Amino acid sequence: MKPAIPLWLGALAMLAVISLGSCGTKRVATTTSAPAPAVTKQPVKMILDSDFGSSTDDLFALVMLNHYIDDGLVDLKGVIVDREGEKNAGVVDIFNTYYGHPNIPIGIERNGVKNPRCFIPYNGICDLVDAQGQPLFERSVDTRTLPDGYKLYRQLLSQADDKSIVIVAIGFATTLSQLIESGADQYSELSGLDLLERKVKSIYIQSGRFEAGDSLSGYNMRAASRQSAILYDKLPASVDLIMSPSNVGDAMNYLPADVLSDLSTTTLNPVKAVYTHYTCDTGQRMWDTNCLVNAVLGDDEYYMSPRGWVTFIDKGENSLMLFKEDPNGNARYQLPGDSYFAQTKLMDIRRHTRQHGHPAVFTIEAPQPQLTKWDAATWVIPRTGQLIDKYLGSAGNKLDPNNVRAMLRPIGYINSNEPDYQSAERILTDTLYTTMLNRAIARGNRSLVIVTGPPASGKSTAVKALNLKGAGLIYDADLSVNSQLSEAIARAKRMGMTDITLVMVRNDLLTCFKNAVNRGKTEWRFTPLPQLLASFRATEGNIEYIARQYPDVEIIPVDCTGNQGVHVVDVADALKWNYEPSQEEIHSVLTYLLGAIEGGDLRGSEIPDAAGDVLSITGLDAPNRELARAINVKVQEAKRQLR
């Protein structure tokens, strides 16, 4: 029976031991910020077996493992990399060396799963270099000389005391199955199966979905189903088997933005390198860490099932794992907890992420005294690298200046004061543009899509409707001025982008302004009417200019007039678009604005934020000048009330 979830009391996650119902199961909820507990027992003698090179939960498990070594909780004998590829072993060495434990024995898989699915190809951090061309991260072993994983298993087990080794298996079952089927060699006269039975106390393995409404075995087990069948069929009954089903970690979502926020205090970190060089927002969760935490800190950390026996049914991708309760069984598995439990476990992972020995000179997360205009730009300049790293962690292939400005909240940006942060944003956006172009080219994707048009014309809607996810970079920005647009294209060409598309988005002036007002009221990010009108006018002639200047650039004109959908039109038709609003069009916008103020749709600071300095608008005829004066009176009244 699944134990009841306790109610959690108090504002702090203080240490609590809770006895649970008929299963006699308990869990200790440990605080996520307390120092490591005093060591009162011998460290766990451990071998880690993982499929490094795809999902990042393996990396966080390795970070935590290195800290457990520091705390005297683990005696790590070696690491088995069960995904083929020397670079995957190189990642392990980079992490162990970075966290202060070089020269840990590593075994490599050379006859495992062929071309398994790779979610994030982060072993490329092995190739990163610094400004001087030297490897960015130190290494301590030559991966070309590493032994086969099952051979390292045999060596380490032959040297161990009986029933002393704990295996944490968070990858494929390939190397374990090879160990089981191995015979006597220079390390031991015992077979691999006999070594496993004699030397191994327990195996903590990421597998199964027993409480999730199905009996699927989990990705790792299905990807190597034949080897998994060998492991579960031949595993000695004397070896404890503790499983962490995938639904336990499903609720532990460590978002890329949170990862980079936690690492904002450093400029050099292998996790940060992974999250800034690769798209890590792939929907994965923190599955693997639960096996490690359970192995080191014990069953009190989790809700546990009763004992029983597990059966693996090899059906390839549809392989099943069945569990039958039996008090004499050698297996048990973790049960999923409530959302508080998941967050507690996630915060513990985050606490370990923040622990590193390479602090940065500057911080970007802590709130600062408000800085604006040039002071804001001055604050950004020495922190540019960190801010770029943070943006890249969740940006995917899209560069949007609005999202860039959001990183300036620690120094006072609150959307409505956008003009005060334009200089700081432009410094970051300019550098990000070059960085993201380079990143796309390095990945072999030389396609650039520039989506531009007046503010609130429907650019983001067009990006979604046109399904531009396959582009190397999507630059979504108001590049109304010819020189800005031309420079963006010219720089991309100089850097090697060969497939450039310009998506020019048009909407009518009144709809743009209504969109800007609605956005301002929901996001507190207004575009003042004079700024919108200036951008609208500056867009005139852009399509003709780019078609003439860059004939190899594909132009996709998109008409969103009246918010009636995204309509791609011919370039010939788009050349007829008029961006010089008539007095009648301006009159309709001013009338709408005055009505929104007088009708109460705009209130308080919303009024000056939406209207701006309407008297600065040039070229108004007499009726529109009178409307502008009436609006200005309302703006001044609102400002006085705010004071």
C-alpha positions in Angstrom: 0.0 0.0 0.0 1.3 3.5 -0.9 1.9 5.4 2.3 -0.1 8.6 2.9 1.6 11.9 2.1 2.1 13.9 5.3 1.1 17.5 5.8 4.1 19.8 6.1 4.0 22.4 8.7 6.1 25.5 9.2 7.8 28.0 6.9 11.2 26.2 6.9 12.1 22.7 5.8 13.4 21.7 9.2 14.6 18.1 9.9 11.6 15.9 10.5 11.1 12.1 10.9 7.6 11.0 10.0 6.4 7.4 10.6 4.0 6.3 7.9 1.1 3.8 8.2 0.9 0.1 7.6 4.0 -0.2 5.5 6.2 1.0 8.3 8.0 3.3 5.9 9.5 6.6 6.9 11.2 9.5 5.3 13.5 12.3 6.6 12.9 15.6 5.0 16.2 17.4 5.2 16.7 21.1 4.9 18.2 22.1 1.6 20.6 24.7 3.0 22.1 23.0 6.0 25.7 21.9 6.0 26.6 18.3 5.4 25.8 16.0 8.3 28.7 14.8 10.5 30.0 11.4 9.4 29.0 8.8 11.9 29.5 5.7 9.6 31.9 4.4 7.1 31.6 5.9 3.6 29.7 4.0 1.0 32.1 2.1 -1.3 30.6 2.9 -4.6 30.9 2.3 -8.4 28.9 4.7 -10.6 27.5 3.2 -13.8 26.0 5.9 -16.2 25.2 6.7 -19.8 27.0 10.1 -19.8 26.6 12.1 -23.0 22.9 12.7 -23.5 20.7 13.8 -20.5 22.0 16.2 -18.0 20.6 14.5 -14.8 23.6 12.3 -15.0 25.8 15.4 -14.7 24.0 16.7 -11.6 24.3 13.2 -10.0 28.1 13.4 -10.7 28.3 16.9 -9.1 26.5 15.6 -6.0 28.7 12.5 -5.9 31.8 14.7 -5.9 30.4 16.7 -2.9 29.5 13.4 -1.1 33.2 12.4 -1.5 34.2 15.8 0.1 31.8 15.2 2.9 33.3 11.7 3.6 30.0 10.0 2.7 31.3 8.1 -0.4 34.4 6.2 -1.3 34.2 6.2 -5.1 36.1 3.3 -6.5 35.4 4.1 -10.2 33.0 5.3 -12.9 31.7 3.1 -15.7 30.6 5.0 -18.8 28.1 2.7 -20.5 27.4 4.9 -23.6 29.9 4.3 -26.3 32.4 7.1 -27.1 35.7 8.3 -25.6 34.4 11.8 -25.2 31.6 10.7 -22.9 34.4 9.3 -20.6 36.2 12.6 -21.1 33.2 14.5 -19.7 33.4 12.4 -16.5 37.1 13.2 -16.1 36.4 16.9 -16.7 33.8 16.9 -13.9 35.9 14.9 -11.5 39.0 17.0 -12.1 37.0 20.3 -11.8 35.5 19.3 -8.5 38.8 18.2 -7.0 38.9 14.4 -7.6 41.2 13.7 -10.6 42.5 10.3 -11.6 39.4 8.4 -10.6 39.3 5.1 -12.6 37.0 5.2 -15.5 35.8 2.3 -17.6 34.5 2.7 -21.2 31.8 0.8 -23.1 33.0 -0.4 -26.5 30.3 -2.9 -27.4 27.1 -1.3 -26.2 24.0 0.2 -27.6 24.6 1.4 -31.2 23.6 5.0 -31.9 21.2 5.4 -29.0 19.1 8.5 -28.9 21.1 11.5 -27.8 19.0 14.3 -26.3 21.9 16.8 -25.7 25.3 16.1 -27.3 27.2 17.8 -24.5 30.4 15.7 -24.8 31.5 18.5 -27.1 32.6 20.4 -24.0 35.7 18.2 -24.3 36.7 20.4 -27.3 36.2 23.8 -25.7 39.3 26.0 -25.6 40.1 29.3 -23.9 41.3 32.6 -25.5 44.8 31.1 -25.8 43.6 28.0 -27.5 44.2 25.8 -24.5 41.5 23.3 -23.2 39.0 25.2 -21.2 38.8 22.4 -18.6 41.6 20.4 -17.1 41.8 16.7 -17.6 43.6 14.0 -15.6 43.3 10.8 -17.7 44.0 9.8 -21.3 40.7 8.4 -22.5 42.4 6.4 -25.3 44.0 4.2 -22.6 40.8 3.5 -20.6 39.9 -0.2 -20.0 36.6 -1.8 -21.1 34.0 -1.1 -18.5 33.3 -4.7 -17.6 37.1 -5.2 -17.1 37.2 -2.3 -14.7 34.2 -3.8 -12.9 36.2 -7.1 -12.5 39.3 -5.3 -11.3 37.5 -3.2 -8.7 35.3 -6.0 -7.5 38.3 -8.4 -7.2 40.0 -5.9 -4.8 36.9 -5.3 -2.7 35.8 -6.9 0.6 32.8 -9.3 0.4 29.4 -7.6 0.3 31.0 -4.1 0.4 30.3 -2.5 -2.9 27.2 -0.4 -3.8 26.6 0.1 -7.5 24.6 3.1 -8.6 23.4 2.3 -12.1 21.7 5.2 -13.9 22.4 4.3 -17.5 22.1 1.2 -19.8 22.5 -2.3 -18.5 25.1 -3.1 -21.2 28.3 -3.2 -19.1 26.6 -4.9 -16.1 25.4 -7.7 -18.4 28.9 -8.0 -19.8 30.2 -8.3 -16.3 27.7 -11.0 -15.5 28.6 -13.1 -18.6 32.4 -12.6 -18.2 34.8 -15.4 -17.2 38.0 -15.7 -15.2 40.8 -13.3 -16.2 43.9 -11.7 -14.8 41.9 -10.0 -12.0 40.0 -13.0 -10.6 39.4 -16.7 -11.1 35.7 -16.0 -10.3 33.1 -15.6 -13.1 31.5 -12.2 -13.3 28.3 -13.5 -11.8 30.2 -14.9 -8.9 32.1 -11.7 -8.4 28.8 -9.8 -8.4 27.2 -12.1 -5.9 30.2 -12.2 -3.5 31.3 -8.5 -3.6 28.2 -6.4 -4.3 25.9 -5.5 -1.5 23.2 -3.6 -3.5 22.4 -2.0 -6.8 20.5 1.2 -7.0 19.1 1.5 -10.5 17.0 4.0 -12.5 14.2 1.8 -14.0 10.6 0.9 -14.0 7.2 2.8 -13.7 5.3 0.6 -11.2 3.0 3.3 -9.8 2.5 5.2 -13.1 -0.4 3.3 -14.5 1.7 1.2 -16.9 4.5 -1.4 -16.6 7.0 0.1 -19.0 10.5 -0.5 -18.0 11.9 3.0 -18.6 14.0 4.4 -21.5 17.4 3.1 -20.3 16.1 -0.5 -19.9 14.2 -0.5 -23.2 17.1 0.9 -25.2 19.3 -2.1 -24.1 16.5 -4.6 -23.6 18.5 -7.7 -24.3 21.2 -6.7 -21.8 18.5 -5.6 -19.3 16.9 -9.1 -19.5 20.3 -10.7 -18.7 20.7 -8.4 -15.6 17.3 -9.0 -14.1 17.2 -12.7 -15.0 20.6 -13.5 -13.5 21.0 -11.0 -10.7 21.7 -13.0 -7.5 18.9 -13.0 -5.0 21.5 -12.0 -2.3 22.1 -8.6 -4.0 19.6 -6.0 -2.9 17.9 -4.2 -5.8 16.5 -0.7 -5.2 14.8 0.9 -8.2 14.0 4.5 -8.8 11.1 4.6 -11.3 10.9 7.5 -13.8 7.7 8.9 -12.3 9.6 9.7 -9.1 11.7 12.2 -10.9 9.1 13.4 -13.3 8.1 16.2 -11.0 11.7 17.4 -10.4 12.0 19.9 -13.3 15.3 21.8 -13.1 14.8 24.5 -15.7 17.8 25.8 -17.7 17.2 29.3 -16.5 17.3 28.1 -12.9 20.5 26.2 -13.6 22.2 29.3 -15.0 20.8 31.4 -12.2 22.4 29.0 -9.7 25.7 29.3 -11.5 25.6 33.0 -12.0 28.3 33.3 -9.3 30.9 31.7 -11.5 32.3 32.1 -15.0 34.0 28.6 -15.2 31.9 25.5 -14.6 31.3 22.4 -16.8 27.6 22.4 -16.1 27.4 26.0 -17.2 29.4 25.2 -20.3 26.8 22.5 -21.2 23.9 24.8 -20.6 25.3 27.7 -22.6 26.6 25.7 -25.6 23.6 23.4 -26.0 19.9 23.6 -26.0 19.0 21.9 -22.7 15.3 22.7 -22.5 14.4 19.2 -23.8 11.8 18.3 -21.1 14.0 16.1 -19.1 13.8 15.8 -15.4 16.0 14.9 -12.5 15.6 11.2 -12.5 19.1 9.8 -11.9 19.9 11.8 -8.8 17.3 9.9 -6.8 19.3 6.7 -7.1 22.4 8.4 -5.8 20.7 10.2 -2.9 19.0 6.9 -1.9 22.3 5.0 -2.0 24.1 7.5 0.1 21.6 8.9 2.6 19.3 5.8 2.9 15.7 4.8 2.6 14.5 7.5 5.0 14.9 10.0 2.1 12.1 8.3 0.1 8.8 6.6 0.3 9.6 2.9 -0.4 7.5 0.0 -1.6 7.3 -3.3 0.3 9.9 -5.9 -0.7 9.2 -8.2 -3.6 10.6 -9.7 -6.8 10.9 -7.9 -10.2 10.5 -9.6 -13.6 11.8 -8.1 -16.9 10.0 -9.0 -20.1 12.1 -8.3 -23.1 9.9 -6.8 -25.8 12.4 -4.3 -27.2 11.0 -0.8 -27.0 7.9 -2.2 -25.4 9.8 -4.1 -22.7 7.9 -4.4 -19.3 8.9 -4.7 -15.7 6.5 -6.4 -13.3 6.7 -6.4 -9.5 5.3 -9.0 -7.2 5.3 -8.3 -3.4 7.0 -10.8 -1.2 8.6 -10.1 2.2 11.5 -12.4 1.2 12.2 -10.6 -2.1 15.4 -8.8 -2.9 13.8 -5.8 -4.7 12.0 -2.7 -3.7 11.3 0.7 -5.4 10.8 4.3 -4.6 7.3 5.7 -4.5 6.5 9.2 -5.9 5.8 11.9 -3.2 3.8 15.1 -3.3 4.9 18.3 -5.0 6.5 19.5 -1.7 8.6 16.4 -1.7 9.7 16.9 -5.3 10.6 20.5 -4.6 12.6 19.6 -1.5 14.6 17.1 -3.6 15.1 19.6 -6.4 16.3 22.3 -4.0 18.9 19.9 -2.6 20.2 19.4 -6.2 20.3 23.1 -6.6 22.2 23.5 -3.4 24.9 21.2 -4.8 25.0 23.1 -8.1 25.8 26.3 -6.2 28.8 24.7 -4.5 32.0 25.2 -6.6 35.5 26.5 -6.2 35.6 29.1 -9.0 33.7 32.2 -7.8 33.2 35.1 -10.3 34.2 38.6 -9.7 30.7 39.9 -10.4 27.2 38.8 -9.7 24.1 39.3 -11.9 21.3 37.9 -9.7 21.4 39.8 -6.4 19.2 43.0 -6.4 21.3 46.2 -6.8 20.6 49.8 -6.2 18.6 51.1 -9.2 20.8 52.0 -12.1 19.6 53.6 -15.3 20.8 54.8 -18.7 24.6 55.0 -18.9 25.0 53.7 -15.3 23.0 50.6 -16.4 25.3 50.1 -19.4 28.3 50.5 -17.1 27.0 47.8 -14.8 26.4 45.5 -17.8 29.9 45.8 -19.5 31.9 43.7 -17.0 29.1 41.2 -16.6 28.4 40.7 -20.2 29.7 37.2 -20.3 27.6 36.0 -17.4 24.4 37.7 -18.7 25.0 36.1 -22.1 25.4 32.7 -20.5 22.2 33.2 -18.6 20.3 34.2 -21.8 21.6 31.3 -23.8 20.5 28.8 -21.2 16.8 29.2 -22.1 16.8 31.1 -25.4 16.9 28.2 -27.8 17.5 29.7 -31.3 15.6 32.9 -30.7 17.1 36.4 -30.0 14.5 38.9 -28.7 15.6 42.2 -27.2 12.5 42.2 -25.0 13.8 39.0 -23.3 17.3 40.5 -23.1 16.0 43.5 -21.2 14.3 41.1 -18.7 17.8 40.2 -17.4 18.2 43.7 -16.1 15.5 43.4 -13.4 18.2 43.2 -10.6 19.1 46.9 -11.4 15.6 48.2 -11.7 14.1 47.4 -15.1 10.3 47.0 -14.8 9.1 47.0 -18.4 7.5 50.5 -18.2 10.9 52.2 -17.9 12.3 50.6 -21.1 13.9 53.8 -22.4 16.2 53.9 -19.3 17.7 50.5 -20.3 18.0 50.8 -24.1 21.7 51.3 -24.1 22.4 48.4 -21.7 20.1 46.2 -23.8 21.8 47.1 -27.0 25.2 46.2 -25.6 23.9 42.7 -24.7 21.8 42.2 -27.8 24.7 43.2 -30.1 27.1 40.7 -28.4 24.4 38.0 -28.3 23.7 38.4 -32.0 27.3 37.6 -32.8 27.5 34.8 -30.2 24.3 33.1 -31.4 25.4 33.3 -35.0 28.6 31.6 -34.2 26.8 29.0 -32.2 24.5 28.2 -35.1 27.4 28.0 -37.6 29.3 25.7 -35.2 26.3 23.4 -35.2 26.3 23.3 -39.0 23.1 25.4 -39.3 23.8 28.5 -41.4 20.2 29.7 -41.7 19.1 33.1 -40.2 15.6 34.4 -40.1 15.1 38.1 -39.2 11.6 38.9 -38.2 11.0 42.6 -38.1 8.3 45.2 -38.3 6.8 48.0 -36.1 6.3 47.3 -32.4 3.2 45.2 -31.5 2.6 44.4 -35.2 2.5 40.6 -34.7 6.1 39.5 -35.0 5.9 36.8 -32.3 2.7 35.6 -33.7 4.3 35.3 -37.1 7.2 33.3 -35.7 4.8 30.7 -34.3 2.6 30.6 -37.4 5.5 30.1 -39.8 7.1 27.3 -37.7 10.7 28.6 -37.9 12.1 26.2 -35.3 14.6 24.7 -37.7 16.5 28.0 -38.3 19.9 28.4 -36.9 18.9 31.7 -35.4 15.7 33.7 -35.3 16.2 37.4 -34.7 12.9 38.9 -33.6 13.3 42.6 -33.3 12.1 46.0 -34.4 14.8 46.9 -37.0 12.8 49.6 -38.7 15.7 51.8 -39.7 17.3 50.7 -42.9 20.8 50.9 -41.5 19.9 48.6 -38.6 18.4 46.0 -40.8 21.2 46.2 -43.4 23.9 45.9 -40.7 22.3 42.8 -39.2 22.2 41.1 -42.7 25.7 42.2 -43.6 27.2 40.9 -40.3 25.5 37.6 -40.7 27.0 37.3 -44.2 30.4 38.2 -43.1 30.3 35.5 -40.4 29.2 32.8 -42.8 25.4 32.6 -42.7 24.4 31.5 -46.2 20.7 31.1 -45.9 19.1 34.4 -44.8 15.4 35.1 -44.8 13.7 38.4 -43.9 10.2 38.1 -42.6 8.6 41.6 -42.8 5.5 41.9 -40.7 2.9 44.6 -41.3 -0.2 45.7 -39.4 -2.2 48.8 -39.5 -1.3 51.7 -37.1 -4.5 51.5 -35.0 -4.2 47.8 -34.4 -0.5 48.1 -33.6 -1.3 50.7 -31.0 -4.2 48.7 -29.5 -1.9 45.7 -29.3 0.7 47.9 -27.6 -1.9 49.1 -25.0 -3.2 45.6 -24.3 0.4 44.3 -23.9 1.2 47.2 -21.6 -1.8 46.6 -19.4 -0.9 42.9 -19.0 2.9 42.9 -19.1 3.5 46.6 -18.1 5.5 47.0 -21.2 4.0 50.0 -23.2 5.2 51.4 -26.4 4.5 55.2 -26.3 2.5 56.4 -29.3 5.3 58.7 -30.6 7.8 55.9 -30.6 5.4 53.6 -32.4 4.6 56.1 -35.0 8.3 56.9 -35.6 9.0 53.2 -36.0 6.1 52.8 -38.3 7.3 55.6 -40.6 10.9 54.4 -40.5 9.8 51.0 -42.0 8.8 52.7 -45.3 11.0 51.4 -48.2 12.7 48.6 -46.2 11.5 45.8 -48.5 12.6 47.6 -51.6 15.9 48.5 -50.1 16.8 44.9 -49.0 15.6 43.4 -52.3 17.9 45.7 -54.1 20.9 45.6 -51.7 20.7 41.8 -51.0 19.1 40.0 -53.9 20.0 36.6 -52.4 18.0 37.2 -49.2 14.6 35.6 -49.3 11.8 38.1 -48.3 8.6 36.8 -46.8 6.1 39.6 -46.3 3.4 38.9 -43.7 0.2 40.9 -43.4 -1.4 40.8 -40.0 -3.7 43.8 -40.6 -6.5 44.0 -38.0 -5.1 40.9 -36.2 -7.1 38.8 -38.8 -4.4 36.1 -39.0 -0.9 35.7 -40.5 -1.1 36.0 -44.3 2.0 35.6 -46.4 1.7 37.9 -49.5 3.8 38.4 -52.6 6.8 40.8 -52.5 5.2 42.7 -55.3 2.1 43.3 -53.2 4.2 44.2 -50.1 6.0 46.9 -52.1 2.7 48.7 -52.2 2.4 48.8 -48.4 2.2 52.4 -47.1 4.0 53.2 -43.8 3.2 56.9 -43.9 -0.1 57.0 -42.0 -2.7 59.5 -43.3 -4.1 62.2 -41.0 -7.3 60.1 -40.8 -5.3 57.1 -39.5 -3.5 59.2 -37.0 -6.9 60.8 -36.0 -8.3 57.3 -35.3 -5.4 56.4 -33.1 -5.5 59.7 -31.1 -9.3 59.4 -30.7 -8.9 55.8 -29.4 -6.2 56.9 -27.0 -8.3 59.8 -25.6 -11.3 57.5 -25.3 -9.3 54.9 -23.4 -8.2 57.6 -20.9 -11.6 59.2 -20.5 -13.3 55.8 -20.3 -11.0 54.5 -17.6 -9.4 51.8 -19.7 -6.1 53.5 -19.0 -5.4 54.7 -15.5 -2.6 56.1 -13.3 0.8 55.6 -14.8 -0.6 53.7 -17.7 -1.7 57.0 -19.2 1.8 58.7 -19.6 3.3 55.3 -20.5 0.9 54.7 -23.3 0.7 58.3 -24.6 4.2 59.5 -24.2 4.9 63.0 -25.4 2.1 63.2 -28.0 2.9 66.9 -28.6 6.3 65.8 -30.1 4.6 64.0 -33.0 5.4 65.9 -36.2 3.2 66.6 -39.1 -0.1 66.8 -37.3 -2.9 68.8 -38.9 -5.0 71.2 -36.9 -7.7 68.7 -35.7 -5.1 66.2 -34.7 -3.0 68.9 -32.9 -6.1 69.7 -30.9 -6.6 66.0 -30.0 -2.9 65.8 -29.0 -3.3 68.8 -26.7 -6.4 67.3 -25.0 -4.5 64.0 -24.5 -1.5 66.0 -23.1 -3.8 67.6 -20.5 -4.8 64.2 -19.3 -1.2 63.0 -19.2 -0.2 66.0 -17.1 -3.1 65.4 -14.7 -2.1 61.8 -14.3 1.5 62.8 -13.6 0.4 65.2 -10.9 -1.8 62.6 -9.2 1.2 60.2 -9.3 3.4 62.7 -7.6 
